[in-house]
Amino acid sequence: MRAILVSTLFTFFTSVKCANFAFEEEQLTDADIGDFKAIAFGDASATYPLEDGPDCREYPGSDDWPLEEEWLRLNSSLGGALIQGVPPAAACYDGPYKDAAKCTFLLRNASSSRFYINDPVTVLTEWPEGDTCHTTLQPEPGENCTQGAFPAYVINATTVRQIQIGVNFARNRNLRLVIKNTGHDFIGRAVGFGSLSIWTHYLKDFQYLPRYQIGEYRGRAARVGAGIESWEMFAHMNKYNITTLVAGGYTVGAFGGWMAGGGHSALASKYGLGADQPLSIQVVTADGRFVTADPDQNTDLFYALRGGGGSTYGVVTSAVIKAHPYTSILATPLAFFTGGVNVSVKPGDNEKFWKGFDLYHEFGKKLVDNGGTACYVSRMPGNDSYSFTTDIELPDVSPEYLSKFIQPLIDGLKVIGLNTTVRQPSPASNWVAGPRAGLGDRPGNTRFGSRLLPRANFDDPDLFKATQQALRETVEAGYSFHGIHLKPTEEVAGYPGNNAVNPAFRKAIMHADLFDNSPLQGLSPTAFKATHARLASAMDKWRAVSPGAGAYMNECDLEEPHWQQAFFGSNYDRLLRIKRRRDPWGVFYAPKTVGSEDWVVLTEDDMPTQNGPLCRANSVEAWRGYKKAR
C-alpha cells in the first residue's frame, strides 16, 4: 500500500520543467547560420584574453562598424525583427523624423497611454542617455536632437532564436550589446552609445503549474515570460488563486532586471525578494547557447541570475517561480505634518515632527517582525514645514486586526502633539492592478542614492540616535526621503536559497532612498557634477552610520563609492569568477554590474552617462584616440 502511495505522490508532483514556451522552441541552428559567420556560436575555450581584444566596441563611424548590407542580412536572419533606434522626441525637431502631431501627443497625452513603455528605445530616466533629445514644442535656437546613447538598432525579440542571433552578432562583430525590457532604468543599464539592443518586452507567455517538483520543492509554481509586467501578473494570480512576487501594480518588468537585482515588494517580509522566487531559469548565454539554470544544472548561473544583477550573465527568456497561497494585503494610510499651505510653522512644531519620525522608526521593527512592510516619504515641502506620509501594510489580516496593530503608534503620535491623519484599513493600493494599471509612465530626470539600513541601526540606542540624526539632516537639506520597511531574511525567503542577493538585504529592515529633485535638463557638466557632489555629501552621512552595509543596485547612485561591496557585498568575488568564466568576451556590459570595472565609457567632460564609446579600461590608446578624434 505504501509503495502505491509513494508512486501516486510521485506522479502528482511530476515536474513539467521539460516543456518550454513555444517561443523558446524556436532556436538557432547551424543550418540557420550557414555562411553568415557573424551569427555563429561562440566557443569560450578558444577565446583570447579579454585584454587582448580591440580597444573599443564599434560604433557608427568607427572603422569596423557593420556596413548597411550586413545590417540588412542580419534583419533577414531575424525575420524582419530589426528596428532602427529613433529617439521618440526626434518628432519635435527639424529633420527626417519631424512630426508635429506626434510631438504634441508626447507632451500632452503620453501620460495617459502606454507609448513610452511600448517604445523600443525609451528608458524612464533621461540623464544616463546623455539627455540628447528631450521633448519640446519649441526648441531653442541651435538646439537639436542627436542619437546620444539611444541604441542604434533594436531587436524586437519574440523568439529565443532572435535573441541568440543578436548575442552572436554583437559578440562576433565587437558591438556594444544592451538588454531592455520595460525601461525602468535609473542609471543607464538599458542604453548605450552605438549599441545593439535586445528588447524582451513582448515575451509575455504564462503557464500555471499546479504540481511542480524540482530539487526539494514540491508545490505550485508558474512559468513566466521575461517580458511580463508586474501589473499583468495580478490577472493570473486572481484566476488561479495564487500569489507570486512582483514589484506591485506597476509596469516594472517582474522577471527581468527587477528579479535579477533583488526585487523588493509589499510581501518582502513574508516571502522574501523577487530573486528568492525562481526555481528554474531559461537563459541565452554569451556564447549564444540556450540553457536551463536550476538546482541541478548550470548551478553557477542559477546562483548568479538570482540577485547578481541584470545584463551581466545572459538574456533571461523565462523562469519557473514559486506560487504562494493567495495573499491579501491591507494598508492603513497615515500622515503627520507641520505647517501647511499658507500656514506658518508654530514654535516647537518641527521638533514634534522629528519625535514622531523617531517613534515611527521604532514601530517599524514591530511591523517587519509581523511580516509587514511600509512605504513612506518624508520631505520639506516649503515654509520650513515638514510632511510625512506612509502606508502601513500587513498581509492576511482583518481590518480590525490592522487597526488594533497600529493603534499604539497613533496614540504615541497624539501624545507628542502631532497633527495626524489616519484612514481606515483597505486593500493596499500598490498590490492591485487598478483601472489605470499599465498606463502613464513617462521619462523623468532625477538622481538619487540608496542605503540598506541594518536592524542594528534601530536596536542600538546610540546608533539609532545617530541614524535618525543623519536622516533628519538630509531631509533638512531639502532632499526627499523615501523609506521602505522590509525584512527579507533567508528564513522567509525559503527554498531554493543559496543565491547572489546582496547580503546587506538579509540584515536590513529598511531600504532608504534619498531623492534629489533638482532639474537636470540643460545643466552644464560643471553644474551637473556639483549637484551630484551635494547629494553624495548627504549620502555620506547615511554611509557613516552604517559602515559595511550596502545599497540596492536597482535603485542606486551610479557613482556609489566602493560599489562592488555596496551592491554585492561578500558575493562579489564569486560572481566575478562566474562572469569571467561564462562571458570571457565581455559581451554583457552594464554600468556598475559585475565585471564592469574592465570597461570605461568615454564621454565628453567625463560625464557619468552612457553617451560615448565603450572601451577597455586598460587601453590608454583608446583614450588618446578618442580625445584626438573629438
N, C-alpha and C positions, 0 to 999 in steps of 0.2 A: 504493500500500500504506500509506504514511504517513497519507494522508487517512482511510482506513478505520480505522486505529488511533486517530487523534485522535477520530473520530466515536464509536468504541466506548468510549473513555475518558470522553468527554463524557456518553454515555448512562449509563455505570457510576456516574458521580458526580452525576447529575442530582439537584438538590435537591428535597426533598419539603416545603419550607417553607410551601407554599401550603395545606397541609391542617391546619386547626385541629382541636383536640379537639371532640368532639360538644357538650360543654357550652359551648364558645366560639362555636359556630354559632348558638346561641340568643341573639340580640341585640335590644336595644331599638329599636323603630321609631316613626315618627310616629303610626302607627295605634294603637300601644300607649298613647301619651301622650294622644291625644285632647284632651279639655278639662281633663285633670288637669295643669295647668301647673306644679305643684310638682315634677314629674319630667321637665320639659322639659330639653333640652340647653342648655349654656351657650355664650356667644359671647364669647371673650376680647377681641375688638376693640371690643365695646360695654360693657366693664366700667369701672366708676368706679374711681378710685384707691383702693388698699387703705385708706388713712387716712380716706376719706370714708364708709366703711360704718358700720353700727351699732357702738356701743362694745363690746358683748359678744355672744358667742354666746348663743342662747336656752337656757334650762334650765327644768326643771319649776318652775312658779310664776312665771316671767317673763311679761311681757305678751303676747309673740307665740309662746309655746310652742304647738305644734300641738294642736288640740283632739282629743278622742277619736275623733270622726268622721273626721278626717284620717288618724290612725294606722290606723284600720280600712280606709280606702280604700287607703292605702299597702300594707297587708298583702294586700289583694285583688290589687293590681298585682303583688305579689311571688309570688303563687300560694300564700300561706299561710306564707311563709318568715320572717315577723317573729316574734321571740321577746322576751318581756318579760325584762329583765335582773334576775334574782333572785340575790343572793349565796348561795352554797351553804350557808354557816353559818347562814342565816336559819332553818334547820331546828332550831337549838338554842335559839331564843328564842321567847318568847310572841308570838303574832301569827298571821296567816293562813297562814304557811308552816311553822309548827312541826311537826316530825316527829321524835319521839324515836328511832325506829329508824334513820332516815337520819343523824341526828346521831351516834349510836353508830357507825354504819358509817364515817362520815368520820374519826372519831378512831381507830378500831381496825382498819379493813380497807381504807381507801382506798389505803394504801401497797402493796397487792398487786393493785391494779386500775388501770384507765385512767380513773377517774372525773374527775380534775382535768384531764387532757389533753383529754378529750372534753367538758368543761364549757364552755358558751359565754361565760362572763364571767371565769373564773379566770385570774389570772396568777400565776406561781410566786414572786413576791416581794410580800409583803403591804404593807409600809410605803408604797410610792408611791400606793397606792389610798387611803390615809388610815387603814388598819388599823381600819376601822369595823365589821367584822363577822367576828370570829375564832371558830373552833370551840372550844366548851367544853360539857361536860356540866352544869356548874353555874355559870351566870352570876352574877357578883357582884350584890349589891343595887343596883338602879338602872342596871345595865349593860344595854345594848340593842344591837340590830343596825340600822344605817342603811345607806342605799344608797351613801353615800360617792361614790367615783369609779368604782364599777362602772357600766358603761353602762346607760342607761335602757332601750334597746332594742337588739336584735341581729338582723342579717340573716344567716341561715344560708345563705350563698351557695353554690349548686350550678350556677349558670349565669352567663355574662357579663351577660345581661340584668338579673339581680337586682343585680349589682354596679353597673351603670350607673344603675339606678333609685335605689339607695342614695346614690351620689355626687351625683346630680342633686337628690334630695330634701334632702340635707344642705346643699348649696350654695344652693338656692333658698329654703329655709326658715331659713337662717342658724343651722344646728345645728353643734355640735362633732362631728366625724367621727373615729373611730379605726379602726384595722385590726388584727385579731388573727388569728393562725394557731394555734400550739400554746400560746402563753402563756409562752414562755421569755423573759420580760421582766423586767429587773433594775431599771429606773428609771422605769417608768410610761408607756411609749410605747403600750401597748395598753389603757389605761384612761383615763377622763376623766369628770368630773362632768357629768351631764346629756347624755351623748353618745349618738350612734347608732354602733354598731359593725358593721363588715363582717367577717364571720368566714369565712375562706378555708380552714378546716381540712379540709373534705371534697373539695377539688379534688385528687384523688389519681391522676388518669389518668397512664399511662406508655406510651410508644411507643419501641421501639428502631429506630434509623435506621442500617442497616449501611453506607449510602453517602449521604453528605451533602456538599453543596457550598454555600458562601457566601463571597463575597469571595475571599480567598486560601486558605480552608480546604477541604481535601479529606480526607475520612476518616469514621470512625464517630462517631455522635452519638446523643443520646437526647432526646426531647421529654418534659418532666416537668411535672406539675401543681404549682401553688404550694403545695398542702397536703401533699405527700409528706413524711413524717418521715424523718430520716436513717437510722434502723434499717431502715425499709421498703425502702430502696434496695438493701440487700445481696442480697435475693432476686432482684432484677433483674440485679444485677452477676453473680451466680452463674449465672443462667440464660443470659445472653448472653456470658459470659466477658469481661467488661469491668470497668473501674474508673471510677467517677465520684466527684468530690469531694463529700463530705458531712461533717458535724460528727463522725461516728463512729457507734457503735451506740447512739445516744441518740434521744430523742423530739423533739429540736430540728428545727424545720421547715427542710429543706435549701434551699428555694428562695424563702423569704420574707426576713425581716429578716437572717438569717444571711448569705445571699448578698449582700444589698444593702449591708450594713455592712462587708464584707470577707470574713469567714468563714475561720477557721483550722482546720486538721485535722492528722492524723498524716502527711499527704502534702504539707504546705505547702512543704517544702524540695525536693520533687521535681516537683510540678505547679503550685505557686503556691496562691493563695487561692480561695475559693468565687466571689468576684467576677471571677476570671480565666477562669471556665469558660463563661459564656453566649456563644452565637453569635447568638442572636436571642431577643427577649423580647416577650411579649404583655402589654399593659397597658391598663387603663382610666384615662384622664387626668381632670384636674379638670373639664373641660367635659362629661364623661360619654361621650366617644368612646372606641372600642376601636381601638387602633392596634398596629402592629408596630414595634419599635425594633431595628435591626440595623446592620451596617456600611454599608448602602446607603440607609436611610431613617430619618427621625427620629433622626439621629445624636446630637443633643444629649441626648435621652432615653437612648439606648443608652450614652452616656458616664456619665450621672448615675446610672442604675439599677445600675451595676456599681461599687459601693463608695461611692456618695454618700449612703448612708443610706436606711433604710426609712421608710415612712409619710410621704413627702415629695413625690414627683412623680407618684404614681399607685398603682393597685392592680394588682400583677402577678398574672396568672392562670396563665401557663405560661412556660416557656423551653425553648429548644433548647441543650443543653450538650455539651461535648466528652466523648467516651467514650474513655478511655485503655486501653491494653493491660491485661489483668488483672494486678494488682499485689498481691503478698502483703507483709505486714509482720510481721517478727519483733521480739519485745521481750525484753529481759532486765531483770527487776526487781532493783533494788539498793537497799540501805538501810544507813545507819550512824547511830549514836546515842550519847548519853552517858547514864549512869544507867539508870533503868528503874523498873518498879513495885516499890516498897519497896526500891529500890537507890539509895543516895546517890551523888552525883557525886564522883569522885575528883579531888584537886587536879590541875590541868593538863588534865583531860579536855575541858573546854569549849573551850580553846584548840586542842586537837587537832581538835575538831569544825569550827571555823572554818577551819582549814588545809585540811580535807577539802572544805569548802564552796568555798574558793578553787580547789582543784585541779579540782573538778568543773566549775567555770565555765571554766577553761582548756580542759578537754576538750570543752566544748560547741562550741567553734569547729571542732574536727575533726569533730564529729558532723554539724553542719549543712553543712559543706563536702562531706560524703559523702552528702548527700540525706536525712539522718536528722532525727528530732525526739526530744524527750524532754519528759515531763511530770512535774513533781515538786512536793513540798510540804516545806517546812522550817518547823518550829514549835517552840515551847517548851511541852511538854505538862504541865509542873509539876516541882516539886522541883529547880528550877534546871537541869533537863536539857533536851537538845535532840534532835530526831529529824529525819532526812532520808530521804525515800523517793522513788524515781524509777523510771520505766520508760524504758529506752533503746531506741529504735526505729529500725530500718533497713529500707528496702524492698528486696524482691527479692534477698535474700542467704540463704545457708545458715546453719544453726545454728553450724557450725564457724567460718564467717567472722565472725559476730557475736561469738562467744566470744573469738576472737583480737583482734577490733577493740577490745573493751573491756578486755582484759587489762592494758594499761599503766595504765589508771585504777585497776583493782583493786590492782595491785602498789603504786601510789603511795599508796593509802589504807592499805594494810598497813604501809608504811614509816612513815607518820605515826603508826601505832599505834591506828587506829580499830577498833572492834568492827563489822565489816562483814559483811552477809549478801548473797549473790548467788544467784539462781536460774538454772536453765538456760534458754536461749532457747526461746520458744514463741510461737505466734501472738498478736499484740497484742490484749489484751482490749478495747481501745477501737476496734478495727476489725473488729468482728464483731457480728452480731445474735444474742446469746445467748438462752438459754431464757426469760429474764425481760425480753427486749427489749420496749419499749413499755409496761412496767408500772412503777408505783410512784412516779411523780413526785407531789410534793405541795408546797404553798407553804412557802417559808422566809421569813426576815425579817432578813436581814443586809445590811450595806453593805460596799462595797469600792472601791478605786481601782486603776488600772492604768497601766502605762507600757511603751512600746515602746522597749527599750534598744538603742541602736545598736551596730554592730560596733566602732566606735571605743572604746566604753567597756570593751571586753575586749582590745583590741590595744595601746592606750597604757598603759604600766606605771603611771604616776602616776594616770591616770584610772581604771584598773582597781582600784587600791588604794582610791581614794575611793569608787568604786561599791560595792565589796564592804563597805566600812565603813558606807555608807548602808543597804545591805540588812541588814547584821548588826544595826544599831541598831534597825531597825523590828521585827525578829523578837524581839530582846531586850526590846522594849517590850510584847510579848505578842501581837502580830499573827501571823497565819498567812500565810506567803509561798508563793505558788503560781507557779511559773515554767514556761514552755514555750519550749524551744529550737526555733527555726524560722528559715528563710531564704527567704522568698517573693520573690525578686528578679524583676525584669521578664524576665530571661533564662529562668528556669524557668517563668514564667507563660505565655510564648509568645503566639501569636496568639489573639484579635484585638488585645490590648493597648490602649493609649490609653484607660484607664478612670479612674474617680474614686477609686480606692483611696488611702487616706491615704499620702502619700509616706514617712512615717516607717516604714511596714511594709517598704518596699523596702530600707531601711538597717539594719533591726533584725535581731538574731539571738536576741532574747528578748522574748516577751510576758510581762510580770510583773504579777501581781495581788497586792494586799495586802488580806486579809480581816479585817474587824472582827467578831468573833463575839459582841459584846455583845448581850444580849437587848434588843430594841427595843420589844416589845409593851408597851403601857401606860405608856411613858415620857412625862413631861410635855414640852411643846415645849422648855423650857429644858434639860432633861436630854438630849433628843434632839439638840439643836444642840451641846451640849457634847461629846457622844460623837463627833459628826462633826468638831468642831474638833480633837480629838485625832488622829483619823485623817488629817485634812487636814495637820496639822503633820508627821505621819510621812511622808506622801506628798511633802511639800515637800522632804524630803531626797533623794528619788529625782529630783525635778524639778531640783534644784540641780546634780546631777552629770550631767544630760542636757539641758542647755538647747537649745531648738529641736527637741527630739524630739517625740513625741506619745503618744497613748493610743488604745486600741481602743474605738471608740464603742459597740460592743455589750456590752462588759464594762468599765464605767467608773464614775467618781464623777459623779453628776448635777450636782454643784457644782464640777466641774473648772474651775479658773481658765483664762481665755483659751481657752475650749473650741473656738472656731472654728478656731484654729490647732492645738490639740491633736488634734482629731478629723479635721480635713480638710486641714490644712497649706496649702500654696500653691494647692490646688484650690478653696478656699472662694469666692473672688470669682467664678470661672466658674460654680460651682454655684449661687450666689445669683442670678446673671443668668438661668440656666435656670429656676430655681424661680419667679422673678417673671414670667417670660415665659409659662411653662406653667401657672402657678397664680396668676393675678393676684388671685383671690378669697381666697387663703389657706385653701382647703378642707382641705388636708392639713397638720395640725399634730401634732407630737410633740416632747416636750421635748429640747432640745439637738440639734435637727436643723437643716438649712439653712433659714434664714428664720424660725426660731422666736423670734428676738430681737424680732420685731414683736409678740409676744403675751406676756401675763402671766397666770398662774393665780392668782386672788385667793383665798388660803387664810387660815384662822384662824391668827393669830400668825405669819404669813409662813412657815409650814412648807413644805418643798420637796416637796409631794405634788401630786397631780392632783385633789384634793378641793376644788374651788372653781370659780367661773365663769371661762371663758376670755375675756379682754378684750384689747383693743388696748393695747399698751404706752404709746402716746402719749395715751391717753384719761384725763385727770385726772378727768373726771366719772364714769368707771367706778369708780375707786377711791372717790370720795366717796359715790356712790350705794350701793355695796356695803357700805361701812362703816356708813352710816346705816341701811340696811335691817337689818343684823345687830344 
